[in-house]
Amino acid sequence: MSVDAAALTGRGNYYEDFNVGDVYEHARGKTMEALENVLITNLVMNTAQLHFNEELAEQVAAQKHRIVFGGVTASLVIGLAMQDTGEQAVEEVGLDKVRFRVSVIHGDTLHAFTEVLWKDDSPELLRGHKDVGLVHFRHWGVNQRGETVFEGERRVLIKKRSFSADGLEASADDAKPAMRGVRAARTRAARPVRRVAVKAAKPAKKIKPARSVKPKRMAPRKKRR
């Protein structure tokens, strides 16, 4: 069964579709769950307890609740923007000027926005790729109260409509030598190891103790006159 890859992505998110100054309000929102915050915080071994210690947060945090790890907030906001700004991406080039303006807690619902700051398809910026262009985005996330919780700038290489994957895939002929080498290695590894019989060591011979020899009695010497 063949699948048309173009049918799985958006129609208006190629390089030509972005214009400097355009602002996008992305379609989806996402409610931050405790599972997302605590699980990822623990997986990356972030030891800041305000992300997972509710008792401590009630005592010292202004919100009296665990605060979402910033890495989770950034990932969620950028993820919400990906349908419009990342489905035709060839390479993520950079992410900087990241700011966390307002703390996010469990139960907050975030919405994402994007502004196109600039775009350029000069060959020296394309990192060896063809039929792509570099787009510079500014992303920000807003909670249900209209407060900006996150903002950052992202640079990404986006496909042009003329982009083609023809010639990028490896041909079957190119793969054959490598596969032959793999098969040969597997064949060698599958051969059983030859067993060599080892003779049991003979027990050491017992040595009979030497017979004790009685000293001979010497005849008394005659006294000289």
Secondary structure, 3 states (H helix, E strand, C coil): CCCCHHHHCCCCCCHHHCCCCCEEEEEEEEECCHHHHHHHHHHCCCCCHHHCCHHHHHHHCCCCCCECCHHHHHHHHHHHHHHHHCCCEEEEEEEEEEEECCCCECCCEEEEEEEEEEEECCHHHCCCCCCEEEEEEEEEEECCCCCEEEEEEEEEEEECCCCCCCCCCCCHHHHHHHHHHHHHHHHHHHCCCCCCCCCCCCCCCCCCCCCCCCCCCCCCCCCCC
